Amino acid sequence: MAPQAMSFIQAMACSTELIAKDHAMTAYTTFVRGELSKSKHGLNDGAFDAVNSAAKETVKADFDQMLIFGGDVVRRDIWKSIEDSLEDLQTTLRAENERLLGQGLVAFAGVALLGVCFFMVDRASDIVCDWWLQTCVDLSKLMCLGYCSILVYIVLQVYRLGSDSGKLSVASAIAEMCKEMVRLLIVYGDAAKCFKLTDVPALARIALASLGARPCQEKKSN
C-alpha cells in the first residue's frame, strides 16, 4: 500500500517543529558559548548552571513567541522534545567547559619548566662548585632569583584561576600543566639529541651574517 499523504496542517506542524527545534538549539549553543568565550579558563559549576538556566529561559521565551501549528498539545510536545535535545547539548557543552578549565594553566608549562631547570642548576652548583668558586655562587644566586620569581608568578596564576573557577578546576589545571611540562621535556630532549657540537660554528656564522646584513639594509633604506 502507498503511504498516505500528509495533510497541509500536518505538514506545516512538522515543518514548524523542525524550525523551532533548530532555532532553539542554535540559540542555546550561541548563548552558552558566548558566555564561555568571556571567561579565559571556563566557568565553575555554579556559574555554568546559572548560564545554562539563563540560556534555557531565553530559548523558552523565543519559543513562546513562535507560531506553532496544531494547538497547545502539539506545542507542549514540541517543547518537551526541545528540552530533551537541550539536555544532550548541555552535556556536550559542560564537557567543553571542563576541558577549558583543565587548560587554564597549560600556557604556563614552559615557564614552569624553565623554573625547574633553574632550580636543578642551583642545586647542582651547590654540590659542584659553590664551595670554591665565586662565579658559581653568583650564578646560583641568579638561578635562585629566577625560579623564585617564576614560582611566585605561577602561584599567582593558580590563585587567580581558583578565584574564577574553583578548587577542583585548579587541581585539574595543575595536572594538565604537569602533563604539558613532561611533553615539552620530551620534545626538547629529542631536539637536543639531534643537535651536534659540530653545528655550532655553522650557527655562529649564520648569526654573524644576519647581524652584518642588518647595517647594510639600514644603509639602503637611508
VMD Tcl script that draws the C-alpha trace (Angstrom):
set ca {
  {0.00 0.00 0.00}
  {1.23 3.50 -0.81}
  {1.83 5.76 2.22}
  {-0.90 8.24 2.93}
  {-0.11 11.82 2.00}
  {0.20 14.26 4.87}
  {-2.41 16.94 5.15}
  {-1.41 20.56 4.78}
  {-1.83 21.16 8.51}
  {0.26 18.11 9.40}
  {2.98 19.21 7.01}
  {3.00 22.71 8.48}
  {3.07 21.31 12.04}
  {6.03 19.08 11.18}
  {7.81 21.96 9.45}
  {7.32 24.37 12.34}
  {8.51 21.69 14.79}
  {11.76 21.27 12.88}
  {12.24 25.04 12.59}
  {11.51 25.57 16.30}
  {13.93 22.83 17.36}
  {16.70 24.10 15.09}
  {16.19 27.67 16.31}
  {16.23 26.56 19.97}
  {19.41 24.51 19.59}
  {21.19 27.31 17.75}
  {20.10 29.98 20.24}
  {21.10 27.83 23.23}
  {24.53 26.99 21.79}
  {25.21 30.61 20.85}
  {24.24 31.87 24.30}
  {26.31 29.35 26.28}
  {29.38 29.53 24.06}
  {29.19 33.30 24.14}
  {29.42 33.20 27.93}
  {32.22 30.64 27.80}
  {34.20 32.87 25.45}
  {34.04 35.69 28.00}
  {35.89 33.51 30.51}
  {39.53 32.72 29.73}
  {39.57 29.47 31.68}
  {35.94 28.30 31.66}
  {33.21 28.54 34.29}
  {32.86 26.80 37.63}
  {29.85 24.51 38.17}
  {27.70 27.21 39.78}
  {28.40 29.75 37.06}
  {27.80 27.18 34.31}
  {24.47 26.17 35.87}
  {23.45 29.83 36.00}
  {24.37 30.30 32.34}
  {22.51 27.12 31.45}
  {19.36 28.31 33.22}
  {19.55 31.74 31.57}
  {20.03 30.15 28.15}
  {17.01 27.90 28.63}
  {14.87 30.82 29.75}
  {15.90 32.77 26.65}
  {15.11 29.80 24.41}
  {11.73 29.29 26.12}
  {10.84 32.97 25.71}
  {11.67 32.79 21.99}
  {9.71 29.56 21.63}
  {6.63 31.09 23.25}
  {6.66 33.80 20.59}
  {6.77 31.34 17.70}
  {3.72 30.31 15.73}
  {3.16 26.56 16.12}
  {0.52 24.74 14.08}
  {-1.53 22.12 15.92}
  {-2.64 23.77 19.15}
  {-1.42 23.69 22.74}
  {-0.95 19.93 22.88}
  {1.39 19.97 19.91}
  {3.23 22.98 21.37}
  {3.80 21.13 24.67}
  {5.04 18.03 22.84}
  {7.44 20.09 20.75}
  {8.82 21.88 23.81}
  {9.28 18.52 25.58}
  {11.27 17.30 22.58}
  {13.34 20.51 22.61}
  {14.05 20.11 26.33}
  {15.35 16.58 25.74}
  {17.62 17.83 22.97}
  {18.85 20.69 25.16}
  {19.78 18.22 27.91}
  {22.01 16.32 25.46}
  {23.51 19.58 24.23}
  {24.08 20.73 27.80}
  {26.12 17.59 28.47}
  {28.29 18.33 25.43}
  {28.85 21.96 26.38}
  {29.57 21.07 30.00}
  {32.30 18.70 28.83}
  {33.64 21.50 26.63}
  {33.68 23.80 29.65}
  {35.54 21.20 31.71}
  {38.20 20.98 29.00}
  {38.58 24.75 29.19}
  {39.00 24.53 32.96}
  {41.70 21.91 32.52}
  {43.61 24.10 30.07}
  {43.78 27.08 32.42}
  {47.47 26.65 33.29}
  {48.80 24.85 30.21}
  {50.08 28.11 28.74}
  {52.49 28.45 31.71}
  {54.03 24.99 31.33}
  {57.07 26.36 29.50}
  {57.73 28.95 32.19}
  {57.28 26.36 34.93}
  {59.71 24.01 33.18}
  {62.25 26.83 32.97}
  {61.88 27.36 36.73}
  {62.52 23.67 37.36}
  {65.68 23.87 35.22}
  {66.87 26.91 37.18}
  {66.28 25.04 40.46}
  {68.22 21.99 39.26}
  {71.15 24.14 38.12}
  {71.16 25.89 41.50}
  {71.20 22.57 43.39}
  {73.92 21.19 41.12}
  {76.11 24.26 41.67}
  {75.73 23.88 45.45}
  {77.33 20.44 45.21}
  {79.86 21.00 42.44}
  {81.41 24.43 42.75}
  {79.70 26.87 45.15}
  {82.14 25.95 47.91}
  {85.24 27.01 45.99}
  {84.26 29.29 43.06}
  {82.66 32.72 43.49}
  {81.32 32.66 39.92}
  {79.21 29.62 40.78}
  {77.93 31.39 43.89}
  {76.82 34.36 41.78}
  {75.25 32.04 39.22}
  {73.44 30.17 41.99}
  {72.02 33.44 43.34}
  {70.83 34.37 39.84}
  {69.17 30.96 39.38}
  {67.51 31.29 42.80}
  {66.11 34.68 41.87}
  {64.84 33.24 38.59}
  {63.00 30.20 39.93}
  {61.62 32.09 42.95}
  {60.18 34.73 40.62}
  {58.68 32.04 38.41}
  {57.22 30.29 41.45}
  {55.54 33.49 42.63}
  {54.19 34.06 39.12}
  {52.76 30.52 38.86}
  {51.22 30.73 42.34}
  {49.56 33.99 41.37}
  {48.09 32.36 38.24}
  {46.85 29.41 40.30}
  {45.22 31.78 42.79}
  {43.50 33.73 40.01}
  {42.25 30.53 38.41}
  {40.97 29.25 41.75}
  {39.13 32.50 42.39}
  {37.45 32.33 39.00}
  {36.81 28.62 38.59}
  {37.05 26.83 41.94}
  {39.42 24.38 43.62}
  {38.50 21.34 41.53}
  {39.36 23.15 38.32}
  {42.71 24.19 39.83}
  {43.60 20.55 40.56}
  {42.70 19.56 37.01}
  {44.61 22.52 35.55}
  {47.75 21.72 37.58}
  {47.61 18.11 36.39}
  {47.28 19.22 32.77}
  {50.16 21.68 33.20}
  {52.38 18.90 34.54}
  {51.48 16.72 31.56}
  {52.38 19.56 29.23}
  {55.70 20.04 31.04}
  {56.52 16.36 30.50}
  {55.57 16.67 26.83}
  {57.80 19.73 26.40}
  {60.64 17.95 28.19}
  {60.39 15.06 25.73}
  {60.26 17.43 22.75}
  {63.29 19.40 23.95}
  {65.12 16.17 24.71}
  {64.54 14.90 21.18}
  {65.72 18.23 19.80}
  {68.87 18.05 21.94}
  {69.66 14.59 20.59}
  {69.63 15.96 17.05}
  {71.95 18.83 17.99}
  {75.66 18.30 17.41}
  {78.62 20.33 18.63}
  {79.88 20.46 15.04}
  {76.78 22.55 14.22}
  {77.92 25.38 16.50}
  {80.34 27.03 14.02}
  {77.72 26.98 11.28}
  {75.11 28.50 13.59}
  {77.61 31.17 14.65}
  {78.36 32.05 11.04}
  {74.65 32.34 10.27}
  {74.14 34.58 13.32}
  {77.08 36.81 12.39}
  {75.92 37.01 8.79}
  {72.44 38.07 9.89}
  {73.92 40.74 12.17}
  {76.10 42.03 9.34}
  {73.18 42.14 6.94}
  {71.18 44.50 9.14}
  {73.52 47.52 8.83}
  {73.57 47.06 5.05}
  {69.77 47.03 4.93}
  {69.61 50.13 7.13}
  {72.06 51.98 4.83}
  {69.99 51.07 1.78}
  {66.82 52.26 3.47}
  {68.50 55.57 4.36}
}
mol new
graphics top color blue
foreach p $ca { graphics top sphere $p radius 0.5 }
foreach p [lrange $ca 0 end-1] q [lrange $ca 1 end] { graphics top cylinder $p $q radius 0.2 }
display resetview
